Amino acid sequence: MAAKSSRKDRIWSRGEIEGLIAEGRKIVIFDGQVIKTDLWLPFHPGGEKSVLHMVGRDATDEIRALHSPEAQKYMQKYAIGRIEGRWVNFLPPIQGGHFRPYVPGQEECEELDLEIDDTASFSSRSTVAPSPVFDPADTTTRHPSATSSVSSVSSLSDVASADVKPNPIDRQLDAERSSDFIKYPSLDLASQDRIIAKYRELDARIRAAGLYDCPYGSYGIEGCRYTFLFVSFLVALHYSHYAIAGLFLGMCWHQLVFTVHDSGHMGVTHRFHIDSCIGIFIADFLGGLSVGWWKRNHNVHHIVTNSPEHDPDIEHIPFFAISTRFFGSLRSSYYDRVMPFDAIAKWFISKQDWLYYPILTFGRFNLYRLSWEYLLLGQAPKKGPAWWHRYLEILGQVFFWVWYGYFVVYKSIPTGWDRFVFVMISHMVTSPVHVQITLSHFAMSTTDMGVHESFAQKMLRTTMDVDCPTWLDFFHGGLQFQAVHHLFPRIPRHNLRKAQKYVKEFCADTGIPYAIYGFGQGNKEVIGRLGEVAKQVRVFEECRKVCAQELLEGHAHAE
């Protein structure tokens, strides 16, 4: 026991932790403790990617936001020591950070000032953590934050590009970065520490107000709504009104998604297995979608929100691109593949503002594919507390396709045309959910402001709320408060409106802009963003043709 205690009391230096990461260890800082997550990764119910994005970082706020107190206590089992003083983040390896092995005595020789110069330009303020983290060599996947003003951090790509005249797309990206650095609080450590302290005070106030407690009476009302919609579907089906039956079933699916969202964040009973089973019963057995896939995807989204290289919720190539950074055929760290900006992508994205709603009406069909990929290709946890969830989900998938595919579509509807109409209507009616999710992010910032940005500032910079009257909350399902939800993912959605006033006060106090639009204006913002990127496709093609022509002329001149 004494040996175990002394192990957890060991003080680790920055260089030693960097050396562990260089060896491939997955080190995360949580509340001053050094957590070695290597053994836990295969067991993590939310998948390993969300953990990998926290390697080398102080993940205290992210962990507290996304995990129960019980899970946080369990993590201490993997503590190997602690740090002294304030931790300054490294750029995680999954995001391109490079680390050097630890050499005793080296740290004192290479001490650098970790403070960020308030008067520096936005490019130098958007630094990676200081040496010994180096810019990744692959400039196609490199973050804007990988440019650094620290003298000991070098980037050959920066030197090589010094004489290259920026094209219009690069100028636009620079303008977007400049705008973000002007609008949002400074990234100097003192400013961000103040935001972190205020955010933790805000969390304490919200807990004291009881907003983490689930209002079960609200679910009683929703249960009545779900029952009414499902019974209406059965009645319409019985009387051969197939289009109306599809309408009611689609509306029922649309409403049920909101409860799945709550259970996925453990916002119903706050108990992992019970909430997981609630989600599996609704999503898999009743809806044919994998809640395990959704959690794996959604956890990463909450960590790296609106990052083109890392956030799967905005990686919709070839159909949508909300940033011209996708024109560089980025490599997705989530899907472990390049997202090619090919001829098909260029065509769709050049018309994406017109295709936005039509494509989203087919969104549920794509979710079936992603669900089966998750369950059949070994992406679900095979060990740990959630090992059996995969098998329950597979059972749920079989159950769904038996009752929906066989008994409803095949046995209860007599003709091919009526089956087609029923299936299409039941699926297209669910599209407002896809609009709701994309609405809160597509029009927001995709700039990478670097590893020093606090969790709270990043969530508010990349997420917006949608304003609506209280009586419409049932239609939006609480997901219109996405900015509040991203700050406090485990608050039950019925309490998000109450939490909104606290978040507004927090934003006024810290100087972080709080983005909120009406539903109509929010849609205009999204369509406007998609239209801007669509126009840049033509600019991109013109730049490519000019570069090709200059290259040909250069070869001809050389000959």
Wavefront OBJ file of the C-alpha trace (Angstrom):
o trace
v 0.000 0.000 0.000
v 2.857 2.362 0.868
v 4.601 1.607 -2.423
v 1.391 2.304 -4.335
v 0.931 5.570 -2.471
v 4.503 6.663 -3.176
v 4.047 5.852 -6.863
v 1.053 8.165 -7.085
v 2.904 10.885 -5.157
v 5.850 10.962 -7.527
v 6.433 14.376 -9.135
v 6.886 14.198 -12.903
v 8.712 16.897 -14.827
v 7.542 18.171 -18.184
v 10.494 16.569 -19.969
v 9.856 13.189 -18.340
v 6.207 13.228 -19.405
v 7.217 14.227 -22.906
v 9.640 11.309 -22.947
v 6.872 8.893 -21.956
v 4.706 10.169 -24.804
v 7.656 9.826 -27.186
v 7.800 6.153 -26.168
v 4.143 5.779 -27.152
v 2.577 6.129 -23.707
v -0.857 7.759 -23.577
v -0.374 10.323 -20.807
v -3.201 12.650 -19.770
v -3.184 15.276 -17.018
v -6.290 15.251 -14.832
v -6.636 17.537 -11.837
v -2.872 17.655 -11.324
v -2.476 13.894 -11.626
v -0.506 12.117 -14.337
v -2.796 9.444 -15.768
v -1.321 6.665 -17.927
v -4.281 5.501 -19.995
v -2.585 2.757 -22.029
v -4.221 -0.120 -20.173
v -7.616 1.581 -20.148
v -7.825 2.411 -23.867
v -9.210 -0.984 -25.009
v -11.833 -0.788 -22.245
v -12.980 2.797 -22.755
v -16.718 2.639 -23.594
v -16.507 5.804 -25.685
v -13.690 4.504 -27.888
v -10.000 5.352 -27.866
v -10.049 8.360 -30.212
v -11.514 10.755 -27.646
v -8.717 9.784 -25.223
v -5.981 10.129 -27.853
v -6.980 13.753 -28.476
v -6.193 14.483 -24.811
v -2.692 12.954 -24.742
v -0.189 15.515 -23.448
v -2.959 17.897 -22.402
v -4.607 18.971 -19.194
v -7.952 17.249 -19.753
v -9.503 18.190 -16.411
v -12.436 20.164 -17.790
v -13.120 17.718 -20.618
v -13.093 14.735 -18.254
v -15.337 16.406 -15.698
v -17.774 17.506 -18.402
v -18.113 14.081 -20.020
v -17.705 11.630 -17.114
v -19.603 10.793 -13.969
v -17.975 11.318 -10.549
v -17.675 7.525 -10.298
v -15.775 7.327 -13.594
v -13.507 10.176 -12.513
v -12.712 8.352 -9.293
v -11.995 5.149 -11.217
v -9.455 6.969 -13.402
v -7.255 7.534 -10.378
v -6.465 3.824 -10.545
v -4.250 4.658 -13.530
v -2.442 7.585 -11.901
v 1.347 7.243 -11.886
v 2.154 10.501 -10.122
v 1.430 14.179 -10.291
v 2.743 17.483 -11.594
v 3.630 20.712 -9.855
v 2.390 24.072 -11.051
v 0.397 24.912 -14.131
v 0.511 22.448 -17.011
v 1.033 23.871 -20.507
v -0.422 21.607 -23.152
v 1.433 19.649 -25.795
v -0.050 19.069 -29.226
v -1.297 15.430 -29.078
v 0.387 12.930 -31.418
v -2.931 12.173 -33.133
v -3.064 15.850 -34.110
v 0.491 15.923 -35.435
v 2.537 16.643 -32.322
v 6.099 15.233 -32.349
v 7.950 14.385 -29.131
v 11.595 13.793 -28.262
v 12.865 11.113 -25.883
v 13.766 12.307 -22.418
v 17.436 12.991 -21.713
v 18.294 13.729 -18.048
v 19.609 17.267 -17.637
v 18.283 18.389 -21.019
v 15.265 20.134 -19.560
v 17.241 22.758 -17.678
v 19.230 23.621 -20.811
v 16.116 24.116 -22.921
v 13.858 26.035 -20.545
v 11.650 28.425 -22.477
v 9.209 31.118 -21.572
v 5.794 29.400 -21.777
v 3.862 32.636 -21.734
v 2.410 33.834 -25.025
v 3.264 37.383 -26.094
v 0.088 39.479 -25.934
v 1.379 41.770 -28.676
v 2.216 38.962 -31.077
v 0.394 38.490 -34.332
v -2.388 35.936 -34.483
v -0.130 33.378 -36.143
v 2.378 33.491 -33.317
v -0.317 33.566 -30.659
v -1.687 30.345 -32.131
v 1.307 28.335 -31.044
v 1.734 24.699 -30.278
v 3.134 23.876 -26.903
v 6.757 24.965 -26.689
v 9.757 22.781 -27.414
v 10.211 19.871 -27.456
v 7.100 19.581 -29.632
v 7.794 20.070 -33.319
v 5.606 20.929 -36.277
v 4.474 17.905 -38.237
v 6.179 17.589 -41.562
v 2.979 16.832 -43.503
v 1.599 20.249 -44.331
v -1.602 18.842 -45.793
v -2.757 17.712 -42.367
v -0.945 20.293 -40.288
v -2.981 22.553 -38.061
v -2.757 26.321 -38.287
v -1.678 26.114 -34.665
v 1.503 24.387 -35.702
v 3.159 27.696 -36.600
v 5.177 28.942 -33.672
v 7.132 32.011 -32.722
v 9.248 30.071 -30.255
v 12.797 30.141 -31.571
v 13.615 26.556 -30.728
v 10.627 25.256 -32.674
v 11.328 25.179 -36.364
v 9.157 24.442 -39.361
v 10.787 23.847 -42.722
v 7.413 24.223 -44.368
v 7.175 27.787 -43.060
v 10.599 28.603 -44.490
v 9.825 26.954 -47.797
v 6.595 28.862 -48.156
v 8.046 32.262 -47.235
v 8.519 33.268 -50.870
v 5.247 31.795 -52.085
v 2.499 34.315 -52.781
v -0.649 33.241 -50.914
v -3.604 32.384 -53.107
v -7.095 33.841 -52.488
v -8.195 30.796 -50.496
v -5.203 31.074 -48.147
v -5.923 34.771 -47.729
v -9.514 33.987 -46.807
v -8.420 31.421 -44.204
v -5.970 33.961 -42.758
v -8.789 36.520 -42.577
v -11.014 34.025 -40.738
v -8.231 33.279 -38.249
v -7.588 36.994 -37.734
v -11.279 37.594 -37.105
v -11.421 34.866 -34.461
v -8.333 36.140 -32.669
v -9.862 39.615 -32.584
v -13.332 38.525 -31.435
v -12.329 36.105 -28.691
v -10.275 36.594 -25.514
v -6.505 36.482 -25.722
v -4.805 33.108 -25.615
v -2.212 34.212 -23.065
v -2.134 31.840 -20.140
v -3.405 34.372 -17.608
v -6.524 35.121 -19.677
v -7.268 31.470 -20.294
v -6.679 30.597 -16.637
v -9.267 33.209 -15.688
v -11.783 31.643 -18.095
v -11.036 28.174 -16.708
v -11.609 29.381 -13.137
v -14.850 31.123 -14.112
v -16.055 28.012 -15.949
v -15.475 25.838 -12.897
v -17.312 28.363 -10.734
v -20.169 28.249 -13.233
v -20.295 24.456 -13.022
v -20.503 24.654 -9.229
v -23.389 27.152 -9.453
v -25.278 24.946 -11.883
v -24.807 21.895 -9.674
v -26.007 23.868 -6.642
v -29.111 24.851 -8.622
v -29.907 21.160 -9.128
v -29.721 21.330 -12.919
v -27.853 18.023 -13.143
v -30.880 16.300 -11.609
v -33.151 14.663 -14.169
v -36.762 15.972 -14.162
v -38.455 12.591 -14.557
v -41.880 14.197 -14.810
v -40.840 15.612 -18.168
v -40.205 12.094 -19.414
v -43.701 11.139 -18.304
v -45.088 13.787 -20.638
v -42.777 12.678 -23.416
v -43.779 9.051 -22.894
v -47.381 10.054 -23.599
v -46.247 11.827 -26.776
v -44.241 8.820 -27.962
v -47.179 6.488 -27.301
v -49.615 8.734 -29.167
v -47.380 8.917 -32.239
v -46.703 5.167 -32.315
v -50.369 4.238 -31.833
v -51.313 6.720 -34.581
v -48.824 4.979 -36.868
v -50.396 1.576 -36.134
v -53.943 2.882 -36.676
v -53.032 4.511 -39.998
v -51.250 1.326 -41.076
v -54.302 -0.766 -40.137
v -56.571 1.388 -42.287
v -54.103 1.341 -45.219
v -53.179 5.026 -45.014
v -49.531 4.233 -45.677
v -48.253 7.752 -46.257
v -49.845 8.942 -43.017
v -48.499 5.871 -41.200
v -44.991 6.726 -42.407
v -45.486 10.314 -41.257
v -46.414 9.285 -37.699
v -43.630 6.702 -37.445
v -41.063 9.240 -38.656
v -42.323 11.770 -36.124
v -42.008 9.147 -33.391
v -38.409 8.362 -34.416
v -37.679 12.096 -34.495
v -38.831 12.512 -30.893
v -37.169 9.355 -29.591
v -33.743 10.563 -30.763
v -33.772 13.224 -28.053
v -34.076 10.645 -25.273
v -31.304 8.581 -26.876
v -29.136 11.697 -26.773
v -29.805 12.127 -23.056
v -29.125 8.471 -22.273
v -25.915 8.543 -24.327
v -24.648 11.308 -22.042
v -25.906 9.442 -18.943
v -28.368 12.262 -18.345
v -31.374 10.113 -17.416
v -30.452 7.917 -14.435
v -26.730 8.896 -14.410
v -25.903 5.177 -14.200
v -23.814 3.850 -17.065
v -25.419 0.479 -17.766
v -29.012 1.594 -17.170
v -28.708 4.649 -19.420
v -26.849 2.582 -22.014
v -29.649 0.007 -22.074
v -32.261 2.758 -22.403
v -30.342 4.091 -25.393
v -29.920 0.635 -26.938
v -33.610 -0.214 -26.540
v -34.724 3.012 -28.214
v -31.985 3.449 -30.836
v -31.394 -0.188 -31.869
v -34.613 -2.057 -31.100
v -37.019 0.731 -32.123
v -34.940 2.774 -34.559
v -32.376 0.476 -36.176
v -29.457 2.762 -35.260
v -26.430 1.914 -33.107
v -26.151 4.024 -29.975
v -22.632 2.626 -29.494
v -21.584 4.061 -32.855
v -23.173 7.366 -31.942
v -21.343 7.576 -28.600
v -17.980 6.764 -30.186
v -18.562 9.455 -32.791
v -20.147 11.985 -30.459
v -17.479 11.825 -27.755
v -14.821 12.824 -30.267
v -17.088 15.595 -31.543
v -17.317 17.022 -28.010
v -13.517 17.053 -27.670
v -12.429 18.491 -31.054
v -15.575 20.367 -32.073
v -15.519 21.784 -35.616
v -11.974 20.672 -36.378
v -11.906 19.720 -40.099
v -9.185 17.114 -39.566
v -10.633 15.520 -36.443
v -14.365 16.132 -35.867
v -16.457 13.436 -37.620
v -19.592 15.571 -37.299
v -18.316 17.992 -39.944
v -16.465 15.478 -42.127
v -19.054 15.011 -44.856
v -16.893 14.940 -47.982
v -17.918 14.563 -50.815
v -21.301 16.122 -49.995
v -20.519 19.059 -47.695
v -17.531 21.195 -46.752
v -17.866 24.064 -44.280
v -14.270 25.218 -44.740
v -11.930 25.592 -47.701
v -9.404 23.589 -45.659
v -11.202 20.511 -47.002
v -9.908 21.475 -50.474
v -6.512 20.128 -49.379
v -7.722 16.506 -49.247
v -7.280 16.392 -45.482
v -6.634 13.184 -43.628
v -9.318 12.384 -41.067
v -7.855 11.195 -37.776
v -11.259 9.717 -36.902
v -11.762 7.631 -40.049
v -8.010 7.073 -40.579
v -8.238 7.949 -44.255
v -7.807 10.845 -46.646
v -10.955 12.759 -47.533
v -10.284 13.260 -51.258
v -11.329 16.534 -52.793
v -11.925 14.885 -56.145
v -14.198 15.640 -59.096
v -17.265 14.248 -57.327
v -16.592 16.336 -54.219
v -16.028 19.464 -56.299
v -19.375 18.994 -58.043
v -21.380 18.416 -54.872
v -19.674 21.152 -52.866
v -20.051 23.706 -55.650
v -23.823 23.202 -55.258
v -23.981 22.359 -51.553
v -26.067 25.378 -50.561
v -28.792 24.104 -52.912
v -28.376 20.446 -51.980
v -28.238 20.963 -48.194
v -31.857 20.110 -47.383
v -32.354 17.409 -50.059
v -29.244 15.512 -48.902
v -30.236 15.722 -45.242
v -33.583 14.074 -46.008
v -31.612 10.890 -46.768
v -29.405 11.170 -43.670
v -31.008 8.278 -41.799
v -30.054 5.783 -44.527
v -26.394 6.691 -44.035
v -26.753 6.135 -40.284
v -27.812 2.530 -40.942
v -24.568 1.982 -42.849
v -22.429 3.563 -40.135
v -24.197 1.542 -37.445
v -23.506 -1.792 -39.150
v -19.899 -0.826 -39.858
v -19.442 -0.121 -36.163
v -21.005 -3.402 -35.043
v -19.482 -5.700 -37.662
v -16.006 -4.229 -38.192
v -14.834 -4.488 -34.602
v -15.115 -0.821 -33.626
v -17.188 -1.569 -30.516
v -15.420 -2.220 -27.179
v -14.448 -5.875 -26.829
v -13.346 -5.586 -23.209
v -14.301 -3.672 -20.127
v -17.738 -2.790 -18.736
v -19.322 -2.285 -22.167
v -18.122 -5.516 -23.844
v -21.635 -7.022 -23.940
v -23.334 -3.911 -25.316
v -22.290 -4.866 -28.846
v -24.137 -8.167 -28.687
v -27.240 -6.514 -27.252
v -27.086 -3.974 -30.067
v -26.793 -6.683 -32.726
v -29.858 -8.373 -31.197
v -31.608 -5.009 -31.337
v -30.689 -4.554 -34.994
v -32.127 -7.977 -35.869
v -35.275 -7.203 -33.891
v -35.705 -3.871 -35.701
v -35.418 -5.303 -39.199
v -37.796 -8.108 -38.305
v -40.556 -5.851 -36.974
v -40.004 -2.920 -39.347
v -38.555 -4.521 -42.456
v -40.510 -7.802 -42.448
v -43.755 -7.361 -40.511
v -44.450 -3.712 -41.395
v -42.901 -3.016 -44.810
v -43.131 -6.477 -46.349
v -46.137 -8.125 -44.684
v -48.424 -5.166 -43.916
v -48.052 -3.098 -47.102
v -49.275 -4.843 -50.279
v -47.622 -3.037 -53.211
v -44.109 -1.979 -54.092
v -45.126 1.646 -54.631
v -46.876 1.901 -51.256
v -43.825 0.364 -49.585
v -41.583 2.906 -51.284
v -43.801 5.808 -50.207
v -44.011 4.544 -46.623
v -40.255 3.996 -46.283
v -39.312 7.322 -47.829
v -41.788 9.375 -45.796
v -40.925 7.642 -42.513
v -37.234 8.417 -43.108
v -37.508 11.897 -44.599
v -39.649 13.156 -41.699
v -36.643 12.631 -39.391
v -34.506 15.157 -41.321
v -35.161 18.052 -38.869
v -32.844 16.240 -36.424
v -29.998 16.397 -38.966
v -30.782 20.055 -39.660
v -30.803 20.741 -35.914
v -27.344 19.262 -35.341
v -25.661 20.822 -38.369
v -27.348 24.152 -37.658
v -25.459 24.549 -34.402
v -22.011 24.007 -35.945
v -21.870 24.535 -39.706
v -21.912 28.337 -39.454
v -19.411 28.512 -36.592
v -15.630 28.822 -36.501
v -13.391 26.039 -37.807
v -10.179 27.865 -36.876
v -7.628 25.992 -34.786
v -6.575 28.512 -32.150
v -3.936 26.256 -30.674
v -3.419 24.101 -27.618
v -3.676 26.956 -25.111
v -7.364 27.647 -25.734
v -9.550 26.646 -22.802
v -12.293 24.051 -23.157
v -15.031 26.581 -22.388
v -13.850 29.140 -24.948
v -13.495 26.520 -27.658
v -16.994 25.154 -27.097
v -18.551 28.625 -27.287
v -16.493 29.554 -30.351
v -17.525 26.496 -32.334
v -21.157 26.114 -31.258
v -24.262 28.292 -31.396
v -27.673 28.175 -29.729
v -30.992 28.490 -31.522
v -33.603 30.774 -30.041
v -37.211 29.594 -29.942
v -40.306 30.015 -27.763
v -40.645 27.659 -24.823
v -43.656 25.879 -26.295
v -41.483 24.730 -29.228
v -38.896 23.054 -27.012
v -40.533 19.665 -27.650
v -39.883 20.013 -31.394
v -36.196 20.903 -30.975
v -35.811 18.411 -28.125
v -33.475 20.645 -26.152
v -30.822 20.350 -28.863
v -31.368 24.001 -29.762
v -29.213 24.781 -26.714
v -26.092 23.220 -28.206
v -23.672 25.809 -26.805
v -24.988 25.194 -23.290
v -24.966 21.454 -23.929
v -21.341 21.476 -25.108
v -20.274 23.247 -21.933
v -22.234 20.800 -19.758
v -22.969 17.624 -21.760
v -24.379 15.686 -18.799
v -27.108 18.181 -17.911
v -30.497 16.648 -18.855
v -31.827 18.470 -21.892
v -35.002 19.544 -20.083
v -32.807 21.739 -17.851
v -30.762 23.372 -20.606
v -33.104 26.365 -20.931
v -32.672 27.038 -17.202
v -28.901 26.716 -17.550
v -28.852 29.169 -20.460
v -29.117 32.240 -18.210
v -26.046 31.104 -16.263
v -24.079 30.678 -19.497
v -25.092 34.148 -20.691
v -23.776 35.616 -17.442
v -20.549 33.643 -17.843
v -20.063 34.967 -21.389
v -20.698 38.558 -20.293
v -18.184 38.131 -17.455
v -15.411 36.547 -19.558
v -15.906 38.485 -22.801
v -16.571 35.360 -24.861
v -19.235 36.038 -27.520
v -22.395 33.990 -27.065
v -23.801 33.041 -30.477
v -27.572 32.649 -30.662
v -29.875 32.983 -33.660
v -33.520 32.374 -34.350
v -34.271 29.171 -36.245
v -34.811 31.015 -39.541
v -31.746 33.226 -39.168
v -29.660 30.235 -38.104
v -30.618 28.432 -41.306
v -29.650 31.529 -43.294
v -26.258 31.583 -41.581
v -25.641 27.933 -42.472
v -26.777 28.320 -46.080
v -24.631 31.445 -46.320
v -21.550 29.571 -45.074
v -22.175 26.698 -47.492
v -22.643 29.202 -50.315
v -19.357 30.957 -49.512
v -17.430 27.692 -49.610
v -19.245 26.690 -52.819
v -18.029 29.888 -54.496
v -14.491 29.146 -53.379
v -14.563 25.887 -55.349
v -14.470 27.964 -58.531
v -11.649 30.102 -57.100
v -9.768 26.920 -56.212
v -10.101 25.602 -59.752
v -8.909 28.897 -61.234
v -5.869 28.914 -58.914
v -5.065 25.339 -59.862
v -5.234 26.154 -63.587
v -3.041 29.246 -63.165
v -0.454 27.265 -61.182
v -0.438 24.539 -63.825
v -0.001 27.103 -66.581
v 2.860 28.834 -64.745
v 4.538 25.462 -64.210
v 4.307 24.646 -67.914
v 5.621 28.070 -68.893
v 8.476 27.685 -66.401
v 9.508 24.353 -67.945
v 9.306 25.831 -71.435
v 11.462 28.793 -70.390
v 14.022 26.491 -68.785
v 14.327 24.479 -71.988
l 1 2 3 4 5 6 7 8 9 10 11 12 13 14 15 16 17 18 19 20 21 22 23 24 25 26 27 28 29 30 31 32 33 34 35 36 37 38 39 40 41 42 43 44 45 46 47 48 49 50 51 52 53 54 55 56 57 58 59 60 61 62 63 64 65 66 67 68 69 70 71 72 73 74 75 76 77 78 79 80 81 82 83 84 85 86 87 88 89 90 91 92 93 94 95 96 97 98 99 100 101 102 103 104 105 106 107 108 109 110 111 112 113 114 115 116 117 118 119 120 121 122 123 124 125 126 127 128 129 130 131 132 133 134 135 136 137 138 139 140 141 142 143 144 145 146 147 148 149 150 151 152 153 154 155 156 157 158 159 160 161 162 163 164 165 166 167 168 169 170 171 172 173 174 175 176 177 178 179 180 181 182 183 184 185 186 187 188 189 190 191 192 193 194 195 196 197 198 199 200 201 202 203 204 205 206 207 208 209 210 211 212 213 214 215 216 217 218 219 220 221 222 223 224 225 226 227 228 229 230 231 232 233 234 235 236 237 238 239 240 241 242 243 244 245 246 247 248 249 250 251 252 253 254 255 256 257 258 259 260 261 262 263 264 265 266 267 268 269 270 271 272 273 274 275 276 277 278 279 280 281 282 283 284 285 286 287 288 289 290 291 292 293 294 295 296 297 298 299 300 301 302 303 304 305 306 307 308 309 310 311 312 313 314 315 316 317 318 319 320 321 322 323 324 325 326 327 328 329 330 331 332 333 334 335 336 337 338 339 340 341 342 343 344 345 346 347 348 349 350 351 352 353 354 355 356 357 358 359 360 361 362 363 364 365 366 367 368 369 370 371 372 373 374 375 376 377 378 379 380 381 382 383 384 385 386 387 388 389 390 391 392 393 394 395 396 397 398 399 400 401 402 403 404 405 406 407 408 409 410 411 412 413 414 415 416 417 418 419 420 421 422 423 424 425 426 427 428 429 430 431 432 433 434 435 436 437 438 439 440 441 442 443 444 445 446 447 448 449 450 451 452 453 454 455 456 457 458 459 460 461 462 463 464 465 466 467 468 469 470 471 472 473 474 475 476 477 478 479 480 481 482 483 484 485 486 487 488 489 490 491 492 493 494 495 496 497 498 499 500 501 502 503 504 505 506 507 508 509 510 511 512 513 514 515 516 517 518 519 520 521 522 523 524 525 526 527 528 529 530 531 532 533 534 535 536 537 538 539 540 541 542 543 544 545 546 547 548 549 550 551 552 553 554 555 556 557 558 559
